[in-house]
Amino acid sequence: QVQVEESGGGLVQAGGSLRLSCAASGRTVSLTAMGWLRQAPGKEREFVASVDWNGRDTFYSDAVKGRFTISRDVARNIIDLEMNRLKPGDTAVYYCATRPGLGADPSRGQFISWGQGTQVTVSS
C-alpha cells in the first residue's frame, strides 16, 4: 500500500517548462523504484520516466528523452520531473508510480500508479 501526493501540473505554452513533484509514503516505499506514468485523452497509460532506489540510475521513454529529467530525494521519498521544451503531445494526466525492488528498468516490470494524478496541458 502506497500513498502519494502529486503536484506541479498546470497550463503552459509549447516550448515552456514545468516541474512535477511526488511525495510518497508507505511501509516499503523507501526500497522501491519510483517513476511517472501519463495518460492522454483516448490513449492508454504509458511509461514516462523512472529512477532507482538510490537516485543513481534513470530511464526515459523515447518520447521524452532529452527533454525531461527525473530526480529523487532519497531521504524524503520525493521524486521530481523537470519537463522542458514541452509539446502539445505531452498533454496528459501524469501519475506518480512505484515498483517493488531496487532497480528502475521499465522492461523488468510494470510500475503501478496510486493517486489521482496531476493535469499537464500544453497549448500550441
C-alpha positions in Angstrom: 0.0 0.0 0.0 1.4 3.4 -1.1 0.1 6.9 -0.7 1.2 9.7 -3.0 0.8 13.4 -3.2 1.4 14.8 -6.7 1.7 18.5 -7.5 3.1 20.9 -10.2 0.7 20.4 -13.1 -0.8 23.3 -15.0 -1.3 25.0 -18.3 1.8 26.1 -20.3 2.5 27.1 -23.9 4.5 25.0 -26.2 8.2 25.3 -25.5 7.7 26.1 -21.9 8.7 24.2 -18.7 7.0 22.6 -15.7 8.3 20.7 -12.7 6.2 17.9 -11.2 6.7 16.6 -7.7 5.6 13.5 -5.9 5.9 12.7 -2.2 5.3 9.0 -1.4 4.7 7.2 1.8 4.2 3.6 2.9 5.9 0.9 4.8 8.1 -0.3 1.9 8.3 2.8 -0.3 11.9 3.6 0.6 13.2 0.4 -1.1 11.3 0.7 -4.3 11.9 2.2 -7.7 9.7 5.3 -8.5 8.6 7.0 -11.6 6.0 8.7 -13.7 3.3 7.5 -16.0 0.9 9.5 -18.1 -2.4 9.1 -19.9 -3.7 11.4 -22.6 -7.4 11.6 -23.6 -8.4 8.5 -25.5 -5.0 6.8 -25.1 -3.5 4.1 -23.0 -1.5 4.9 -19.9 2.2 4.9 -20.8 5.6 4.9 -19.1 7.4 8.3 -18.9 10.4 8.0 -16.6 11.8 6.2 -13.6 14.6 6.3 -11.1 16.1 3.6 -8.9 16.1 3.3 -5.1 19.3 5.4 -4.6 18.6 8.0 -7.3 21.5 7.0 -9.5 20.0 5.1 -12.5 17.3 6.7 -14.6 15.2 5.6 -17.6 13.1 7.5 -20.1 10.6 6.8 -22.8 11.8 7.7 -26.3 9.1 10.4 -26.5 10.6 12.5 -23.6 14.3 11.5 -23.6 16.4 14.7 -23.8 13.6 16.9 -22.6 12.6 15.5 -19.2 14.8 14.8 -16.2 13.7 12.7 -13.2 15.4 13.0 -9.8 15.0 11.5 -6.4 15.4 12.9 -2.9 16.0 9.5 -1.2 15.8 10.8 2.4 12.4 12.4 1.8 10.9 9.9 -0.6 10.3 12.6 -3.2 10.7 12.5 -6.9 10.7 15.4 -9.3 10.1 15.5 -13.0 11.6 18.5 -14.7 9.9 19.0 -18.1 11.5 21.3 -20.7 10.6 22.2 -24.3 7.1 20.9 -23.7 5.0 19.9 -26.7 1.2 19.6 -27.2 1.7 15.9 -27.4 2.8 16.0 -23.7 -0.7 16.9 -22.6 -1.9 14.2 -20.2 -2.6 13.4 -16.7 0.7 12.5 -15.0 0.7 9.8 -12.3 3.4 9.1 -9.7 4.2 5.4 -9.7 6.2 2.7 -7.8 7.5 -0.8 -8.3 8.9 -3.1 -5.6 12.6 -3.7 -5.8 15.7 -1.6 -6.2 16.1 -1.3 -10.0 14.1 1.0 -12.3 14.5 -0.6 -15.7 10.9 -0.4 -17.2 11.5 -3.6 -19.2 11.7 -5.6 -16.0 8.2 -5.0 -14.8 5.2 -2.7 -14.7 5.0 0.4 -12.5 1.8 0.9 -10.5 0.2 4.4 -10.1 -1.6 5.1 -6.8 -3.0 8.6 -6.9 -5.3 10.9 -8.8 -2.6 12.3 -11.0 -1.9 15.9 -11.9 -3.0 17.5 -15.2 -0.5 18.9 -17.6 -1.9 20.9 -20.6 0.4 22.3 -23.3 -1.1 24.7 -25.7 0.1 25.1 -29.3 
